[in-house]
Amino acid sequence: MKKPVSNWIIVGSHGDQKPFRPSDWAGRICELAGFIQSSGIVKYSEDLRPIRYNGNPAVYVHADLKTVRAEIWEQVMAFAQLHQLKVIEHADPVTVIFSMMETKLNSSYQLELQDKVEMAQLAA
């Protein structure tokens, strides 16, 4: 059975639910994997980007960051741990559905479904 791909969301609130300051922390941490365009605007990576999570500033960390750019992943996770930020691990929904169905399918249909799942992951 395939293991679901883990992604992470780092939420900008402490255990006491107080918002983490400075308020632009998510953008700053995401600059580690981004680059500055000639216009001076930061272009964030798809693997590390600022988001909003339940109204709070947050950072989305894709699993590829851990394998492709491990040093940045380690810095981001060390930052979250140092500042006691909430880290939520979640699985890629396409992989979860495939792994639940995998045991119920015959082998020829599994290969066909696996191809479709891989195409869906590439498109996402």
Buried (B, 14 or more C-beta within 10 A) or exposed (E): EEEBBBBBBBBBBEEEEEBBEEEEBBBEBBBBBBEEEEEEEEEBBEBBBBBEBEEBBBBBBBBBBBEEBEEBBEBBBEBBEEEEBBBEEEBBEBBBBBBEEBEEBEEEEBEEBBEEBEEBEEEE
